[in-house]
Amino acid sequence: MEIMRATFESAPDLAAALRRAAAAHGRHEHEIGHPDPNWPDWYAQYMVDEQAGRAGLAGSGEDGS
């Protein structure tokens, strides 16, 4: 497993990242047609990927979505 780190400059930056993840996850749940019980893992991967410049991978199935 690759070690990945995510850091945020401030609480508002973290809140904005959570909002972006929430919006993307809503689209993901719409695509899969049911609630995702693993949403915390999905959010975490999305946020790490976004900081690494790989935004959008969490919904692609590449991370076990």
Order of alpha helices (4+ residues) and beta strands (2+ residues): alpha-alpha
